[in-house]
Amino acid sequence: MARSSSTQLLALVIWLHAPLPLPAQGADVEIPGAPSSDETRRELEAVCTALRAGRNSYFGQAEAKELQQRLKSSELPAAEEARARRDLAHALLREGKNEDAVTELSRALQIAAEHLPIEAQLVLLEDLGLANLRLGEAVNCVGHHRPGMCLLPIGEAGRHIDRRGSSQAMRAYLGVLAGIPGNQRAKWLLNIAAMTLGRYPDGVPPEHLVPPEAMRSAHDVGRFADVAHAAGLAIHDTAGGAVMDDFDGDGLYDVITTAVEPCTPMRFFGLTQAGTFENSSAASGLEGQLGGSNLIHADVDNDGDRDLYVIRGGWFGPSGRIRNSLLLNDGTGRFTDVTRLAGLAEPAFPAQSAAFADVDLDGDLDLFVANERFDLEQTIRSQLFLNDGPGEDGLVTFTDVAERAGVLNGRYAKGTSWGDYDNDGDPDLYVSNLGPNRLYRNDGPGTDGKVTFTDVAERAGVTEPAGRSFPTWWFDYDNDGWLDLFVAAYGARTPEIAAHFLDRRPSDEHPRLFRNLGPDSGGEVRFADVSSAVGLTAPSLPMGVNFGDLDNDGWLDFYLGTGIPEYHGLMPNLMYRNDGGRRFQDVTYSGGFGHLQKGHGIAFADLDGDGDQDVFEQMGGVYAGDAFPSALYENPGHGHRWLQLELVGRRSNRDCIGSRITVTVIEDGAVRRIHRQVGTGGSFGGSPLRQEIGLGDAERIAAVEVFWPASGLRQRFEDVTPDRRYRLIEGDDTLKELEVRRLRLGGPSSSASSRNLE
């Protein structure tokens, strides 16, 4: 096996003379004082009942009932009746009652035709078009779901069997455009309706046509087939979070999801040797956990298994003060809610984003929760929970130190990510806001031993997009050893998306990619906005995002799960391929990633053990009526080399979140370095903590170097064999090769590529 030649010999000598034992794998024990799954379910069911009974704009059913009663109990003037029926139709659409919504809008339009001006009639006609389009989607894309449905550009595989909805939608949108020829949203949805009927492009008037070339990729990345149904992973839910890792200790990846709909339980799907997923939600103890707009995972208590943190209440306003959940894993994939015992339940704020890091480098993971406003009078504050380690009962507890540490934020936060951007060994924090964003530099412990932060976003040049930002992440896109920053823009709307497809119109509402320039002459790290230079100019509205290496070329690509709550927000999810750190190519359509339904939790992972990364996407919108099956895109393979590393911390946190990896390869006779930071990726989705690294056409791996942040140890392993999986333990001078089990997703298992080493 490869041997270590540490660059910190003294530290290694001290280490080897006094090694810390690895924490024991979690045991199946009950936690005194923790609520049962039934107790948790009753608590969260009360939240669900209140939200459904009220006027919450996403789930509340009171508005529809009040409007129905009003229309039954009194005769209204024509204008008021038309408005009430329109409002009722919108409420019914949110609940998924599409046929009833069509009926109400048809009645409203009849009234408007006799009593209201043409402008009001056109508004109702556009609404009727959308309701019919939704009806067609529900009957076909959901009721008769198969791969190819709602995948842009919609071809023969995605055509509707029941054509009534889209036919009526086309008729309505043509009527709207006859009255308002410049209505970009109507043009866009007209083209989508035509595709579902097989009438695109010839059946769309030329003046309204989205040109076919607008849906062609700049590079052919190979077709990634959606195998979710065959693999048993077509989870039908609303928007939420998704994480992928080995939670039950069987050596295969599992998928766990949440849904923002407050009455929907969490789901646990375990991958089997047969290449299919088995629903183990009941056995996992997660069915009592209802709702959750996001989900993150990490080994919080350093016991060797991955725990979960569920985030709730984001965008719910006054009704969003719902507690989050910390769920400890017993090592077999069974979880216990310890939120209150750990000190994380109160106070509860609406949130959609949180992230783990070892802020103070004491070897355990701390937690930042990016909070939102819950009423106009509230002073917004985020939370930074330091991990106090296990108490006398063995349970970890947390203390909120956000104010003392200087990271209250005070702005409406939508995304957050940790990364050591200045290469000083400790994690720094980026917070994406509705408003200027923040970059909190970790200043380390002061004279009192307590860690503090300084907001350097403005002088570092990373406050943009200052209007509406959303998901964000750190990654080294150009492999220069300095972490770069991606920040998504969320200010565009459907007309801008449509305009981009219709005439490639540029938009200010594009994502920002900030290239890390390293320190200037004064030692301050600066960033340059290279978005336009690398080809990231298209408007998009991403919530779920993540990154990985689609073609194993060693350059990190990324996927944007796009969407807005409104039903007219039909826009493709977008996949970008990193072309050697020089630019990003839109490979959405060549790869088959252009799903029109809303995309949320995303994870990149080698599910089938063939060395390349597949992509899971949890789908669905925020309204109860906007649920959709998830997608699982199987990688067709690209013939490149690869390396997979499982890092195990001793002094550093067990998951090694924040550790840095450099792989030096010889490719075409030249030296090339590939850099990674250990973590789970982007937002609304978590990839496995095992690092899956593409090596391109490497002839050999000259060295693998690891920096362990808590110990400050640097280890180097030379002449490592590629196309293998290894475990690296902090301070251990050997690499341990692990078994790679080859599976056929959705089909029988195959052991042809299996390496039986343990």
Secondary structure, DSSP 8 states (H G I E B T S, - for coil): --BB--S-HHHHHHHHHS-------------TT---HHHHHHHHHHHHHHHHHTT-TTT--HHHHHHHHHHHHS---HHHHHHHHHHHHHHHHHTT-HHHHHHHHHHHHHHHHHHS-HHHHHHHHHHHHHHHHHHHIIIIIITT--TTTTBSS--GGG--SS-HHHHHHHHHHHHHHHH-TT-HHHHHHHHHHHHHHT-TTTTS-GGG---GGGG--SS-----EE-HHHHT---EE-S--EEEE--SSSSS-EEEE--SSTT-B-EEEEE-TTS-EEE-HHHHT-TT-B--SEEEEE-TTSSSS-EEEEE-BTT-GGGG----EEEEE-SSS-EEE-TTTTT-SSS---EEEEEEE-TT-SSS-EEEEEE--SSTT-----EEEEEEEE-TTS-EEEEE-HHHHT----S-EEEEEEE-TT-SSS-EEEEEESSS-EEEEEEEE-TTS-EEEEE-HHHHT---S-S-EEEEEEE-TT-SSS-EEEEEE----HHHHHHHHHH----S---EEEEEEEE-TTS-EEEEE-TTTTT--S---EEEEEEE-TTSSSS-EEEEEE--SSTT-----EEEEEETTTEEEE-HHHHT--B-S-EEEEEEE--SSSSS-EEEEEE--SSGGG-EE-EEEE------EEEEEEEE-SSS-TT-TT-EEEEEEEETTEEEEEEEE-S--SBS-B--SSEEEEEETEEEEEEEEEEETTTTEEEEEEEE-SSEEEEEETT--B-EEE------TTS----TT-----
